[in-house]
């Protein structure tokens, strides 16, 4: 994904020309991040900065290393209107551990109070706060306060609703599940800490209807607004030749190689499906296991970590992108990244994935491996059907998940909340 060249003209500020002061509070932010939430925060911060707003991002480097991070990713994108404050504590890894155990900022409290003090910002937008300040940081500051449910942290100590690292959570066994993940239980979840601090939030932003319904079903009260994530890509050319640059057509999977992503199931299914290649872009804890699983199947290739430019080309040239998650996906950015390039998707019926396909008419939904292979075979054999799905998906993605549509919703909500607060 690319950012405008330095010196490129920025759009005028929104909200009738008024430049606002935004603060993004997040545990992870590039280059100290793992997945999509940190990338999304960066994209949102840059989008606001390009429109003339002043944006400050506060994140915790200690949280990155405490969560198993080793080497930071590629250098972050910057803008003159964007300030990034990277917190580090003399307590080191004890700082995020204290926050994880108490839901309080702890060693970071004084610094966060100074940053978020009265009158400092017009809008404070909380993202993944699990290790940067916990529930306690939601009480800091006096601005309009937003909270995006990027994951399931409000409902689950592991933020995933993925039970014992083998199945979606169907009943609460949080202490056992947390211990199984080799993390200390969060006893504060059995008191009123979360409920009290969530009262400071003016609006919860959910990337899908699925996430709104899930949080309401689990008793999270307050105002929820549907605010789908967006892709910074503006769209690929209409005419693409699937498989360009490769002798055989291929299906693509991309993301962190973790059990909850379901890649292992697709590899097993595709071992006997030899009419097309299966490419897997990404790295993670399951990489060695997945390579072993694919051994002997020459048409299945694990590419390892893949940079953004190459990944974009892989999306565009694939026969379809398979999203096989077996956990409750809050959104599915890979779906949007694929569809905006005119490439249809095949998704497992989990979380918000089927919702995105239904809204975009850009793909197929499966419920077992037999249906997955039937979907793959149809898109492989029927080029006109594949192209029709891709065309519909691209039009929908540009309308539903573009930067412009997201900012229109986002700034419209901010304007309404500011007017109500006066």
Buried (B, 14 or more C-beta within 10 A) or exposed (E): BEBEEEEEEBEEBBBEEEBBBBBBBBBBBBBBBBBBBBBBBBBBBBBBBBBBBBBBBBBBBBBBBBBEBEEBBEEBBBBEBBBBBEBBBEBBEBBBBBBBBBBBBBBBBEBBBEBBEEEBBBBBBBBBBBBBBBBBBBBBBBBBBBBBBBBBBBBBBBBBBBBEBEEBBEEEEBBEBBEBBEBEBBEBBEEEBBEEBBEBBBBBBBBBBBBBEBBBEEEBEBEBBEBBBBBBBEBBEEEBEBBEEEEEBBBBBBBBBBBBBBBBBBBEBBBEBEEBBBBBBBBBEBBEBBBEBBEEBEBBBBBEEBEEEEBBBBBBBBBBBBBBBBBBBBBBBBBBBBBBBBBBBBBBEBBBBBBBBEBBBBBBBBEEBEBBBBBBEBBBEEEEEBBBBBBBBBBBBBEBBBBEBBBEBBBEBBBBBBEEEE
